[in-house]
Amino acid sequence: MRRLALALLLPLAACSQPAAPPEVAGIWARDTVGGTANAAIYMTITSPGADRLLAASAANAARTDLMTMAGGATGTEMTYVKHIDLPAGQPVSLNPTGLYVWLEGLEQPLETGESFPLTLTFEKAGERQVTVSVIAPAAMPPMAGMKM
C-alpha cells in the first residue's frame, strides 16, 4: 500500500518543481551618449524547456518593456510585445534588428564600462537576475556564447 501511495505522489512532486532556468548570454546595452534617457538591452536566451519571457525590470529605469523592431507600411516601427516565446533548446536573439528590452526614463546615463542588474521574469522558470554590460557606442557587441 505504501509503495502505491509513493508511486502516485512522485509524479505530483515532479510537477511542483520549478522549471530549469534559461541560459542568458551576451547581455549588453550601448552607452547613452549625450544623456539619452532611454536604452535598449540585447541578449541571447536559451531555455531547456519551452517557456516565455514575460517581463523585465531594472531599478535604474522608470519603465521597462519588451519590444520589437518590425517593418511596417511606413518603415521600421518599434512595437510593444506582451511576451517573447522561448522554444525548448532554441536560442532566441534579442538584437538591434528584432526583439529587445526597452528602458525608459533612466535615472542617469549609461556609461561605457559600467554594469547594472536586470531582472527577467519567465512564465515557468520564474525570476532570474542578470548583469547588463554597457559598451561604447561603436564597440562590437559581445558574442552570444559569452555568459555575462
N, C-alpha and C positions, 0 to 999 in steps of 0.2 A: 504494500500500500504506500509506504514511504517513497519507494522508487517511482511509482506512478505520479505521486504529487510533485516530486522533484522534476521529473520529466516534463510535467505540464508547466512548471514555473520557469524553467530555463529559457524557453522562447520569450516569455514576458520580460525577463531580466535583460535579455539581449536587446529588446526593443527600446528599453528605457535609457540605454547608454547613449551619450551624445555622439554625433557623427564625427568621424576623423576630421581634424582641421584641414582646410585647404592650404596649399603651399602658396605663399605670396612672394614674388621675386621682382627685382629690378624696380623698386619703388622710388619715384623721383618727381620733382617739380622744378620749374625754372625760377631763377632769381627774378623777383618782381622789380625790375629796373624802373627807376622813377617813382617808386612808391605806389604802384598799382595796388588797388585794394582787393583784387581778385586773382585767383591762380587755379591752374588745372594740375591734377595729380595723375600720374600714369604708373602702370604696373602690369605684371602678368600673374594671373591666378589660375592654379590647377587644383581642382578638387578631386579627391579619390572617389567620391560618390556624387551623384547628381545633387546639386544644391543651387541656391540663388544668393547673390549679394543683394541685400535689401536696403542697406543704408550705410553711410559713413559719417563720422563726426570728428571734428578737430576743435580743440579748445581755443585755438588762435583765430578762429573764423566765426562770424555771426551766423552764417548759414553754410550748410554742406549739402550738395545734391549729387545724384548720379545723372550723367548727361551723355549725349552722343552728338557727333557732327554728322549730319545727314544731308545729302544732296536733295534739294527741293526745286520747285519751279523757278525760284528766284536765286538759286545758287546754294551754297552751303549754309545750313542753318543749325544753330545749337538747339537741341530738343531735350527736355527733361524725360527721364525714364523712371518707371516705378521700381524696377529691379533689373539685375543682369543675370541671365541664366548661365549656369556653370555645368556643362555636360561632364559626366564622370570621366576622369582621366584625360580630358582635352584642355590644353592651355587656352585661356581667354585673355587676349591682349587688350589692355586699356591704353590707348595711344593717341597722339595728336590728330589722327585722321578718323577716329572712331569713338569708342566709349571712353569715358574718363570720369574722375571725381572732381567736382567743381567746388572751390572755396570762394565764398562771397563775404565781403566785409572783414578782411584781415585786420587784426589788431595792429600789426606793424608789417612792413615789407619783409618778404622772404629774401635772405641774403645767401650768396654762394658760400658753401661750406657748412652752413647750419643744417640742423635736422629738427624734426618735430614729430610728436606722436599722432597717429591717426587710428581711430577705432573703426573696424569693419564689422558689420552685423550681417551674419549669414542666416538663412532660413533654418537650416538643420544644424550647422556647426556652432551657432551662437556667435558671441563676440570674440574678436581677435584684434589685439593691438599690434600695430606695425610702426616702423620708423620711416619717415619720408626724408630723403636726402635732397637738399637744394643744390642744383647745379647751375653753372654760369649760363647765360643766355645762348652762347654759341657752342657750348660743350656737347660732346656726344653723349646721348643717354646711356645709362647702364644697360648691359646686356640682360635679356630675360632670365638667363640662368644664374645671375648673381643674386644671392639671397641678401636681403638688407634688413 
